[in-house]
């Protein structure tokens, strides 16, 4: 029997049998299974093998890191009295997620917070908007900080009203009240010290870039004084918090957190009692000068430990309230601090005030005169004036005494003796033909005492002062010759309308300097010897000079900071600063010790110290009265005590304060009145 064959299938015009169709189905199935296997294998690789890479990518896209500033270290005086501390201010914040989830963007919530705190709603609403975004109000109303932290609606809120918000979470969802640290000045009622302590300001782009992640774009950094000098140690190490961010850019949760490390406390060499006394003495001196019709518009007082260079006090006048910087300074307040009419109170006269030292400079000129061949035991003519060429140099601070000893020349501050020393030395060097300062004993003595250079004190923006030697004269002439010669031709018509005599003098000076302004003339040498002419110094420099005389010739480096204390730790002292020796002719130091004590006991400072217990606290010092063209005289007194066992050098200067004996010396007496009551070390 023959089995019937299945009918043939017509596919595409070709007859195919059923078994051929079944084979094709199996082929398609195998291909589909292969593709499915490949897909499942790849999925497994992604979920298992590549999990960490994809998780890292997801984290990069969906998280942000927020930097939290550390609590800043305090600044203490040598006894642990806080001069700069931290206090807290109340800040009311609201969750960005709560605002974003609200139908009205959170406006109603912010309005309720404003009403509860009795503040304008527009002010609070402005804080919810990032500075620079469309429609945001101008700074400081807008928020210039991170978009991934709660919105700080109010800074410095009334704590009682703010805490009341937490009692009604139904009305104030997402609202929190936190206490943030801010700078405080607990001793400001008695100790200002604003110029030494410094202040904080917002970081700039350059500081952020070079900090290696330690400074954020809105962090506060030191801007002056110790706050700037030791910013890194005071600032500590910031904390970091990584937050998850949803597609709206709103932080939804905390992924990880590293706490901040507080900054170290800075222990200084300042003594709060002495600092307060120095500030008070400056104010008293200025007030007394004002009563005598003098401008007395600026000044400084410095106290150094002559043995170590420790800065025990550093007062600048005029001062300002350091609290003006807390929370950000207003444009109006900043303008007041930099206003010349107000005395530019932001400038520290201790390190940035450059004044002609006048007769206080004679302690530098005397060793120079001895090095030039003049005897300490000689007799010299103290005449009423000294003539060099056609110019007459007056004996400014004292009358004519005739032939006197060199000791008495210091005691009564005779200028003409020093004019003669300088003129004869200038001639011996070759007069106008001398081209270098190599053989000038007066220049050598000044630079040997560190003048014309920064002291190296641990405060920013220190000025070097000026030693107007031959090299300086040449540099200055080359730099200013074009302008000087132009003035020689045009004169000073703008000055002539108010002061014809001054205009004529300035024009004559311009004509002379246009031709030969590079020359170191005999008159330059004479002025240099008594600390006049173009010579300028800072009060800190002069305190250092007298400290070197007091301690036997060691030039110390002034230091404000003593060391650091970590929270709960011990004081880690800073390394001792560098010192050097001043090379002085034999017998000069002993001579100056005796002569400077004579200034106080019987000379130009006698009246200022009348009634002072000099037997208990002997003071050695020198007055100075500097003539300043177009202004009133600058008053100086630089001293050290106790003269028999020196511990402290004190420098006081008052610009436009009159004579050294009447203004600066009484201020120094006030400071010595405090120093003599301190316990012995």
C-alpha positions in Angstrom: 0.0 0.0 0.0 1.4 3.3 -1.0 1.0 6.1 1.6 -0.1 9.4 0.2 2.5 12.2 0.2 1.6 15.5 1.9 0.7 18.1 -0.5 3.4 20.5 -1.6 3.3 24.1 -0.3 3.7 27.0 -2.8 6.0 29.6 -1.3 7.1 32.5 -3.5 6.1 30.7 -6.6 8.1 27.6 -5.5 6.6 24.4 -4.1 8.0 23.5 -0.6 7.1 20.6 1.6 6.0 21.0 5.3 9.2 19.5 6.8 11.2 22.4 5.1 9.0 24.9 6.9 9.6 23.3 10.3 13.3 23.6 9.9 13.1 27.3 9.3 11.1 27.7 12.5 13.9 26.0 14.4 16.5 28.3 12.9 14.6 31.4 13.8 14.1 30.1 17.4 17.8 29.5 17.9 18.6 32.9 16.6 16.1 34.5 19.0 17.4 32.5 21.9 21.0 33.5 21.1 20.0 37.2 21.0 18.2 36.9 24.3 21.2 35.2 25.9 23.5 38.0 24.7 21.1 40.6 26.1 20.8 38.8 29.5 24.6 38.4 29.6 25.1 42.1 29.0 22.5 43.0 31.6 24.3 40.8 34.1 27.6 42.5 33.3 26.1 45.9 33.8 24.4 44.9 37.1 27.3 43.0 38.5 30.6 43.6 36.8 30.1 47.3 35.9 28.0 48.2 39.0 30.7 50.4 40.7 31.4 52.4 37.5 27.7 53.1 36.9 27.0 53.9 40.5 29.9 56.3 40.5 28.6 58.0 37.4 25.1 58.2 38.9 26.5 59.7 42.1 28.5 62.3 40.1 25.3 63.4 38.3 23.0 63.3 41.3 25.0 64.6 44.3 26.6 67.8 45.3 29.2 68.6 47.9 28.6 71.4 50.4 31.6 72.8 52.4 31.0 73.8 56.0 33.4 76.3 57.5 35.1 75.3 60.8 34.7 77.3 64.0 37.5 79.9 63.9 40.2 80.0 66.6 40.2 82.7 69.2 42.9 85.4 69.6 44.1 85.7 73.2 46.4 88.0 75.1 49.5 86.6 76.9 47.4 85.8 80.0 44.6 84.1 78.1 42.2 87.0 78.0 40.1 86.7 74.8 40.6 89.7 72.5 38.7 88.0 69.7 36.2 85.3 70.4 33.3 83.6 68.8 29.7 84.2 69.7 26.5 83.0 67.9 23.8 84.7 65.9 20.4 83.2 65.3 19.7 82.1 61.7 16.3 81.0 60.5 16.4 78.6 57.5 13.8 76.9 55.4 14.2 73.7 53.3 14.5 74.2 49.6 12.6 71.0 49.0 9.6 72.3 51.0 9.6 75.5 48.9 9.9 73.6 45.7 7.1 71.3 46.6 4.7 74.1 47.5 2.2 75.1 44.8 3.1 78.8 45.1 6.9 78.1 45.4 6.7 78.6 49.2 5.7 82.3 49.1 2.9 81.9 51.6 5.2 80.1 54.0 7.8 82.8 53.7 5.2 85.4 54.3 4.1 83.7 57.5 7.7 83.6 58.7 8.1 87.3 58.0 5.0 88.1 59.9 6.1 86.1 62.9 9.5 87.8 63.0 8.1 91.3 62.3 10.2 91.7 59.1 9.4 92.8 55.6 8.3 89.8 53.5 10.1 91.2 50.4 13.4 91.0 52.4 12.9 87.3 53.2 11.6 86.4 49.8 14.7 87.9 48.2 16.8 85.5 50.2 15.1 82.5 48.5 16.6 83.5 45.2 20.2 82.9 44.2 22.2 86.0 43.3 22.7 86.2 39.5 19.6 84.2 38.6 16.8 85.9 36.5 14.6 88.1 38.6 16.8 87.9 41.7 17.1 91.1 43.7 20.6 92.7 44.1 23.0 91.7 46.8 22.9 91.5 49.7 19.2 90.8 49.6 19.7 87.8 47.3 21.5 84.6 48.5 25.0 84.4 47.2 25.8 81.0 48.8 25.3 77.4 47.8 22.0 76.2 46.1 22.2 72.9 48.0 21.8 74.1 51.6 18.7 75.3 53.4 17.7 78.9 52.5 19.0 81.3 55.3 15.9 83.6 55.4 17.1 85.7 58.4 20.5 86.2 59.9 20.7 87.7 63.3 17.0 87.0 64.1 15.5 87.7 67.5 16.1 84.4 69.3 12.8 84.5 71.2 10.7 85.1 68.1 12.7 82.6 66.1 12.3 79.8 68.5 8.5 80.4 68.5 8.5 79.2 64.9 9.5 75.7 66.0 6.4 75.4 68.2 4.1 75.4 65.1 5.5 72.9 62.6 2.1 72.8 60.9 2.4 76.5 60.0 6.1 76.5 59.4 7.1 73.2 57.8 10.7 72.8 56.8 11.7 75.8 59.0 14.7 75.4 61.3 16.5 77.7 63.7 20.3 77.4 64.0 23.1 79.2 65.8 26.1 80.1 63.7 29.4 81.4 65.0 30.5 85.0 64.4 33.4 87.1 65.6 33.0 88.8 68.9 35.3 91.3 70.8 34.6 90.7 74.5 37.3 93.2 75.7 36.4 96.0 73.2 35.1 98.3 76.0 38.7 98.6 77.3 40.9 97.1 74.6 40.4 98.0 71.0 43.5 96.7 69.2 41.6 96.7 65.9 44.7 97.3 63.7 46.6 94.4 65.3 43.7 91.9 65.4 42.5 92.6 61.9 39.1 91.6 60.5 37.4 89.1 58.1 36.1 89.4 54.6 34.6 87.2 51.9 37.1 85.2 49.9 37.8 86.1 46.3 38.3 83.8 43.3 42.1 83.8 43.6 42.1 82.8 47.3 39.6 80.0 46.5 41.7 78.7 43.6 45.0 78.6 45.5 43.5 77.1 48.7 43.3 73.5 47.4 39.7 73.2 48.5 40.2 74.6 52.0 38.5 77.9 51.2 35.0 78.1 49.7 33.7 80.9 47.5 31.8 82.5 50.3 34.1 81.7 53.2 35.4 84.4 55.5 39.2 84.9 55.4 41.5 87.2 57.3 41.9 90.6 55.7 44.3 92.5 58.0 46.3 92.1 61.1 46.6 88.7 62.9 43.5 87.5 61.2 45.3 87.7 57.9 48.8 86.7 59.0 47.6 83.5 60.7 44.5 82.8 58.7 45.3 79.2 57.9 45.8 78.2 61.6 42.8 80.2 62.8 40.5 78.9 60.1 40.9 75.2 60.8 39.8 72.5 58.3 36.3 72.8 56.8 33.8 70.0 56.9 32.2 68.4 53.8 28.7 67.1 53.3 27.6 65.3 50.2 23.9 65.7 49.4 21.6 63.9 46.9 20.0 66.3 44.5 16.8 65.7 42.5 16.2 66.8 38.9 15.0 70.2 40.2 18.3 70.8 41.8 16.9 70.5 45.3 18.9 68.6 48.0 16.8 65.7 49.2 19.1 63.7 51.5 22.6 63.5 53.0 24.8 60.9 51.4 28.0 61.4 53.5 29.4 63.9 56.0 32.9 64.8 57.3 32.9 67.1 60.3 34.9 70.3 60.4 38.0 70.6 62.5 38.0 73.8 64.6 40.9 76.3 64.2 43.6 76.7 66.8 43.5 79.6 69.3 46.3 82.2 68.7 48.0 83.2 71.9 49.7 86.6 71.5 52.4 88.5 73.3 50.0 91.4 73.8 49.1 92.4 77.4 45.5 93.6 77.6 46.4 96.0 80.4 49.3 97.6 78.6 47.4 97.7 75.3 44.5 99.5 77.0 47.0 101.9 78.6 48.7 102.7 75.3 45.4 103.3 73.6 44.3 105.6 76.4 47.6 107.5 76.4 47.3 108.2 72.7 43.7 109.5 73.1 44.8 111.7 76.0 47.8 113.1 74.1 45.6 113.9 71.0 43.0 115.5 73.2 45.5 117.7 75.0 47.1 118.7 71.7 43.7 119.6 70.3 43.1 121.9 73.3 46.4 123.7 72.4 45.1 124.2 68.8 47.0 121.4 67.2 45.5 119.0 64.6 47.0 115.9 66.2 45.4 113.8 63.5 47.2 110.5 63.8 49.7 108.6 65.9 50.9 105.3 67.4 52.3 103.8 70.5 54.4 100.6 70.6 55.7 98.6 73.5 58.4 95.9 72.9 60.1 93.5 75.2 63.7 94.5 74.6 65.0 91.0 75.3 62.8 89.0 73.0 61.1 91.4 70.6 57.7 90.4 71.9 55.1 93.1 71.0 53.4 93.9 74.3 51.2 96.6 73.0 50.6 98.3 69.6 48.1 101.1 69.5 47.1 103.2 66.4 45.2 106.5 66.4 42.6 107.1 65.1 41.1 103.7 65.8 37.7 102.2 64.9 35.2 99.7 66.3 36.3 96.2 65.1 32.7 95.0 65.4 31.9 97.1 62.3 33.0 94.1 60.2 30.8 91.5 61.9 28.1 90.3 59.5 29.5 92.3 56.6 30.4 96.0 56.4 28.2 98.6 54.8 29.3 100.8 52.0 28.9 103.9 54.3 31.0 102.4 57.1 33.8 101.3 54.7 33.9 104.9 53.2 34.3 106.2 56.7 37.3 103.9 57.5 39.1 105.0 54.3 38.2 108.7 54.4 41.3 111.0 54.6 39.2 113.7 56.3 38.5 111.3 59.1 42.1 110.4 59.4 41.9 107.1 57.5 41.3 105.1 60.6 41.7 101.8 58.8 45.5 102.5 58.4 47.8 101.1 61.1 50.2 103.8 62.1 52.3 101.3 64.0 53.6 99.5 60.9 52.4 101.7 58.0 52.8 105.2 59.3 56.1 106.7 58.0 57.3 109.8 59.9 60.5 111.8 60.0 62.1 110.7 63.3 63.7 114.0 64.2 66.0 114.0 67.2 65.1 110.5 68.3 67.4 109.6 65.4 70.4 111.0 67.2 70.9 107.7 68.9 71.8 106.4 65.4 73.8 109.5 64.4 75.9 109.5 67.5 77.6 106.1 66.8 78.1 107.3 63.2 79.8 110.5 64.4 82.1 108.4 66.7 82.9 106.1 63.8 83.8 109.2 61.8 86.4 110.1 64.4 84.6 112.4 66.9 85.3 111.7 70.6 82.7 110.8 73.1 84.5 112.9 75.6 85.1 115.9 73.4 83.7 119.4 73.8 81.6 120.8 71.0 80.0 124.2 70.1 76.2 124.3 70.5 75.5 127.5 68.6 72.1 128.9 67.7 72.6 128.0 64.0 75.0 126.4 61.6 75.8 127.7 58.1 76.6 125.4 55.1 77.3 127.4 52.0 74.6 130.0 51.8 72.1 128.1 53.9 71.5 128.5 57.6 70.4 125.5 59.7 68.8 126.5 62.9 69.2 124.8 66.3 65.6 123.8 66.3 64.9 122.1 69.6 67.2 124.0 71.9 68.8 127.4 72.5 72.5 128.1 72.1 74.6 126.6 74.9 78.1 127.4 73.6 80.9 124.8 74.1 79.3 121.7 75.8 80.0 118.0 76.3 78.5 115.5 73.9 76.4 114.1 76.7 74.8 117.4 77.3 74.4 117.7 73.5 72.0 114.7 73.7 70.4 115.8 77.0 69.4 119.2 75.6 69.0 117.9 72.0 71.5 120.3 70.3 71.1 120.1 66.5 74.1 122.2 65.5 76.6 119.8 66.9 75.2 117.1 64.7 75.1 119.4 61.7 78.8 119.9 62.1 79.4 116.1 62.5 77.5 115.5 59.3 79.0 118.3 57.2 82.6 117.3 58.1 81.9 113.7 57.3 80.3 114.7 54.0 83.5 116.6 53.0 85.7 113.8 54.1 83.8 111.4 51.7 84.4 113.8 48.8 81.4 116.1 49.0 79.4 116.2 45.7 81.9 114.0 44.0 81.1 111.0 46.1 79.1 108.5 44.0 78.4 105.7 46.5 77.4 105.4 50.2 80.1 102.9 51.0 82.1 105.3 53.1 79.2 107.1 54.7 79.1 106.2 58.5 75.7 107.8 58.9 74.1 105.6 56.2 75.9 102.6 57.6 74.7 103.2 61.1 71.1 103.7 60.0 71.0 100.5 57.9 72.9 98.7 60.7 69.9 99.5 63.0 67.6 98.0 60.4 66.2 101.3 59.2 65.1 101.5 55.6 64.0 97.8 55.8 61.0 96.0 57.2 61.4 94.7 60.8 59.9 91.3 59.9 57.1 91.7 62.4 54.3 89.1 61.9 51.8 91.6 60.6 50.9 92.2 56.9 51.6 95.4 54.9 54.5 96.6 56.9 56.3 99.6 55.4 60.1 99.8 55.2 60.5 103.6 55.8 63.1 105.5 53.9 66.9 106.1 54.2 67.5 108.9 51.6 71.1 108.0 50.7 72.9 108.7 47.4 71.4 105.6 45.7 67.9 106.7 46.7 68.5 110.2 45.5 69.6 109.0 42.0 66.7 106.5 41.7 64.2 109.2 42.7 65.6 111.8 40.3 65.6 109.4 37.4 62.0 108.4 38.1 60.6 111.9 38.7 62.9 114.1 36.4 60.3 114.6 33.6 57.6 115.8 36.0 60.1 117.9 38.0 61.4 119.7 34.9 57.8 120.3 33.7 57.0 122.0 37.0 60.2 124.0 36.7 58.8 125.5 33.5 55.1 125.8 34.6 55.5 126.6 38.3 52.6 125.9 40.7 49.7 128.2 39.6 47.2 126.2 41.6 49.1 126.8 44.8 49.9 130.5 44.0 46.3 131.5 44.2 46.2 130.5 47.9 49.9 130.7 49.0 52.2 132.7 46.6 55.2 132.2 49.0 54.8 128.4 49.0 54.3 128.3 45.2 57.6 130.3 44.7 59.5 128.0 47.0 58.1 124.9 45.2 59.1 126.3 41.8 62.6 127.2 42.9 62.9 123.6 44.3 61.7 122.2 41.0 64.3 124.2 39.0 67.1 123.0 41.3 66.0 119.4 41.3 65.5 119.3 37.5 69.2 120.0 37.0 70.9 118.4 40.0 68.3 116.5 41.9 70.5 113.4 41.9 73.2 115.0 44.0 73.6 114.2 47.7 74.3 117.7 49.0 75.8 118.9 52.2 72.3 120.0 53.3 71.0 116.5 52.8 73.7 115.1 55.0 72.9 117.7 57.7 69.2 117.0 57.7 69.9 113.2 57.7 72.0 113.5 60.9 69.0 114.9 62.9 66.3 112.7 61.3 64.9 115.3 59.0 64.7 115.8 55.3 63.5 112.8 53.4 64.2 110.3 56.2 61.1 108.4 57.4 60.6 105.6 59.9 57.7 103.7 61.4 57.1 103.8 65.2 57.8 100.0 65.3 61.2 100.6 63.7 62.1 103.2 66.3 61.0 101.0 69.2 63.3 98.3 67.8 66.2 100.7 67.6 65.9 101.7 71.2 65.4 98.1 72.2 68.8 97.3 70.6 70.4 100.1 72.6 68.7 98.9 75.8 69.6 95.2 75.4 73.3 95.8 74.6 73.2 95.8 70.8 70.9 92.9 69.7 68.5 93.8 66.9 65.4 91.7 67.7 62.6 90.8 65.3 59.2 92.0 66.7 56.7 89.2 67.3 53.0 89.6 68.1 52.1 85.9 68.2 53.5 83.6 70.9 52.0 80.3 69.8 48.9 78.2 69.1 46.6 76.1 71.2 44.4 73.4 69.7 41.0 73.0 71.5 41.8 71.2 74.7 45.5 71.2 74.0 48.7 72.8 75.3 50.4 75.9 73.9 52.7 75.1 71.0 55.1 78.1 71.0 56.3 79.6 67.7 60.1 79.3 67.0 62.1 82.2 68.4 62.5 84.9 65.7 65.9 85.7 64.2 68.2 88.3 65.8 71.3 90.1 64.7 74.0 92.3 66.2 74.4 96.0 65.7 78.1 96.9 65.2 78.8 100.0 67.4 82.0 101.8 68.4 83.4 100.9 71.8 81.9 102.8 74.7 78.9 104.0 72.6 76.2 102.0 74.3 77.3 102.9 77.9 77.5 106.6 76.8 73.9 106.4 75.3 72.5 104.7 78.4 73.8 107.6 80.6 72.8 110.4 78.2 69.3 109.1 77.5 68.6 108.8 81.2 69.8 112.4 81.6 67.2 113.5 79.0 64.4 112.4 81.4 66.0 113.5 84.6 67.4 116.9 83.6 66.8 117.5 79.9 64.0 118.0 77.4 61.7 115.4 79.0 62.2 116.6 82.5 58.9 118.4 82.8 56.9 115.6 81.3 58.2 113.2 84.0 58.1 115.6 86.9 56.7 113.7 89.9 57.1 110.3 88.2 58.8 107.7 90.5 62.1 107.6 88.5 63.9 105.9 91.4 61.5 103.0 91.3 61.2 102.9 87.5 64.1 104.9 85.9 63.3 105.8 82.3 65.8 106.6 79.5 64.6 108.2 76.4 64.8 110.9 73.7 62.4 113.6 72.5 62.0 114.5 68.9 60.1 117.3 67.1 60.0 116.8 63.3 59.3 119.7 61.0 56.9 118.7 58.2 56.5 121.0 55.2 52.9 122.3 55.0 51.9 120.8 58.3 52.4 121.2 62.1 55.3 119.5 63.8 55.3 115.8 64.6 55.9 114.9 68.2 58.1 111.9 69.2 59.3 110.3 72.4 61.1 106.9 72.3 62.3 105.4 75.6 63.1 102.2 77.5 62.8 101.2 81.2 63.8 100.4 83.8 67.0 102.1 82.7 69.2 100.0 85.0 67.7 96.6 83.9 65.8 97.3 80.7 62.7 95.3 79.9 60.5 97.4 77.7 61.0 99.9 74.9 58.2 102.4 74.3 57.8 104.5 71.1 55.1 107.2 70.9 54.5 109.5 67.9 51.7 112.0 67.3 51.5 113.6 63.8 50.8 117.4 64.0 51.1 117.1 67.8 53.7 119.8 68.5 57.0 119.2 70.3 58.1 115.9 71.6 58.3 117.2 75.2 54.7 118.5 75.3 52.7 115.7 73.6 54.5 112.4 73.0 56.5 112.4 76.2 53.5 112.7 78.5 51.8 109.9 76.6 54.9 107.7 77.1 54.8 108.5 80.8 51.2 107.2 81.0 52.4 103.9 79.4 55.3 103.6 81.8 52.9 104.1 84.7 51.2 100.9 83.6 54.5 99.0 82.9 56.0 99.7 86.3 53.0 98.0 88.0 53.4 94.7 86.0 54.8 91.7 87.9 58.4 90.9 87.3 59.0 87.9 85.0 
